[in-house]
Amino acid sequence: HEDWHAPDADVVVVAPGKNTYGYVGFAFAGEPFIQGGMNARGLFFDGTATPFVPLDFGNRPAPPGFLWQTMLARCATVGEALAFIQRYRMPDLQRVHVAIADPSGASVVVGAYEGRVVVHQRREHGYQLLTNFNLSDPSYGNEPVCGRYQKATAMLQTDSSATVANVRRILSQTHQGELTVYSTVYDLTAREVTLYHRANFTRSVTLSLREALRHGPTRRSIASFFEKKGRVGN
């Protein structure tokens, strides 16, 4: 889910370059950077706001452009993504956790705790989950127990099948009402995104990244995609 006090958001398609991958992402209207997305190799990222953790990156340089978008443009796997982002300052991680995944099934959540960057690996479960608290210490920042995390965990323990229908079922029980601007389900193998608007899980649009890239770069409101039903690529 993307939960925020925003009237709407946009779908952003960026074309490939000479040495970069094309990608699709989602951005609040009027903002230049995306909140999450997937590239032509199936590499994905998205983040959640978490309590502030101060970080000192020493002499690491500032990232080229918007770090996470540059990561999508240049990296194909979780391993490549981790090696890339750890070269640079990551000030975003003082306030967010970021999930990264690829079609192989590899996934991590990158966050911060006690002044250092922490990479959370998926271990005993067939899924990896994050909401809006610090995974290293759920009570950090005096955060209350996250009911959405608990509900999603219970649902995944019952059924962790990687299907759009199952993820939609979980999303429909964990949104935040009027705060939920949009919700997404990524199929990293098919390079498709199923998109829901304003916590309405009775209607969806399927975005094909392959089709979208054939149409070239574009940016348009999520609301406009719901003026007609079905599968769209631009």
N, C-alpha and C positions, 0 to 999 in steps of 0.2 A: 504494500500500500504506500501511496504518497499522501501523507496527512499534513495539511498545512492550511493557514488562513489565506487561501489564494482563490480568486474567482475561476481560474482555469489554467490549463497547461497545454503545451504544444508537443507534437511529434516532430522530431528533427532527424532528417536523413542526410548523412555526410558521405559524399562520394569518395572512392579510393583515390590515392595519389600515386606518384611514381614508386614510392617505397612505403606506402601506408595502406591500411585496410579501410574499406568503407564501413559505416556503422549506422545503427538507428539508436536514438536516445529520446529521453523525455525531459522537458524543461518547463519551468514555470513561464508563463507568458511575459515577455519583456526581459527575461534573463538570458545572458549569453552562454551559460554553462548548463550541461545536462545533469540531472539527478541520478540517472542510471541508464544503462544501455547494453547493446550486444553488437559485436562486430561480425564481419563476414566469415571469420574462422570459428565463430560460436563462443568467443570469450565474452563473459558477462560481468558487470559490476552493478551494485546498488548499495545505498548506505542508509543508516538510521542515526538520528540524533541521539547523543549520549551525554552524560555529565562531563563537564570540562576537566581535562587532565593536562597539566602543563608539560610540554616536551622541549628538549634542547637538542637541536639537530647539528650542533657544532658547526663545522665548516662545509657541510653539504650544500650544494648549490640549490637555488630555486629551480623548480621544475620548468620545462619548456611548455609554455601555454598552460591550459587547465590540465592538471596532472592526470586525472582519471580518463579524460577524453584522449589525451596523448597516449596513454596506456592502451586504450582500445585501438587507436590508429596504428600502433607499432608492435603489439604483442599478440601471440596466438594461443598461448597456454597459461595456466595458473603459474607455472614455474617461471615462465618468461616475465609475466606480470610482476611477480614478487621481486625478481632480480632487478627489474626496471624501476619500480617505485622506490625501492630502498636506496637508490643512488641519490635521491633528492630529499629536500625538506618536504614534509607532509603536514603542514599546519592544520589541515582539515581534521586530522586524526585526534586533535585535541578536543574535538566536539562531536565526532562521529565514529561509528564502526562501519567498515566497508566489507561487503561480501564479494568474493571473486570466484567464478566457476567457469569450467569449460566442458566441451562435449564428452570428454573422457570420463567424466564423473568426479574429477578433482574439484575440490572446493576448499576455501579458507575464509575466515573472517579476520580482517586486520583492524586492530584497535590499539588502545594505549592504556597503560596502568603504571603507577608509581614512576612516572617520568620516562618510561621507555615504550617503544613500539612492541606490541604483542601480536603474534600470528596464531590464531586459534585454528587447529586442524580438526577435521571431522574424524572422530575416532570410533566409538563403539556403535553408533547409530548409522542407519542408512540415510540420514538426513542431517542438515545443519540449519540452525534456526537462530534468528536474532530479532529483537525488538528494540526498545529504547532504554536500555540499561547497560552498564559495563559488565561484560561477560566474565572478566577476571574477578570481579567483586560486585555481585548484584546489589549490595547495600550502599555502594559508593555513591557519594553525592546525596545521601539520605533518600534514595529512591525507594518508593513503595514497591511491594511485590507486584510484578506485571501480570495482570490477569489475562491479557492477550497472549503472552508467552506461555502461560500455564495452559490455556485453552488449546492453543495450537499444538503444544507438546502432547497433551492427552489425545488429540485427534490423530496426530502422526503415529503415536504408539498403537493406535487401533488400526490405522491404515496409512502406510507411508508410500503407497504406490505413486509413481511419478507420472501422473496423468493430469490433463487440464481439468477434468471433472473433479478429481480429488482436491487439487489445489484450490479450485473455485469454491468447493465446499468449505475449506478452511478459511479462505478469504472472507466468505460471506458471514462467518462467525467472529471475525477478528477486526473488522473495520471500525472506524471511529465516527460513523455517521456523517454529519455535514463537514467534518474536517477531512474526510477522505476525498481527495481531488480525483484520483484515478488509482486503478490497481492493475497489475500486470502479471502474466504467467509466461515465462520464456521456455520455448523448446529449443535447446541449444543445438541439437542434432539437425532438426529441420530448419533452423534459422527463422523461426516464427515467434511472434509475440501475440498472445491473446490479451486484449485490452478491454477493461471495464471502466465505465465513467460514473463518477459520483455515487459510488457504493450501490449501483444498480447491477445486480448479478443475473438479471433475467435477459440482458442483452450484451453481446460482445462483438468485437471486430477482430479478425485475425489479420495481422500485418506480416507479410512475407518480406524479409529483408532482401532476398534475391530479386524479387519483383520490384521492390522499391528502388534498389540500386540501378536497375535497368532504366528507370524513369529519371534518374539523376537526383541531385541534391534538392531538398525541399524542406520547408517548415510550415506547418499548418496546425490549427487548433485541434485538440482531441475532440472537442464537441462536434466539429465538422465531420468527423468520421462516422458519427452516429446519426447523420442525416439520412443515411441509407444502411441497410444491413448487409452483412456478408463479408467476403474476403476482398481485401484491397491491398494494393502494393504501393500506392503513392498518396 
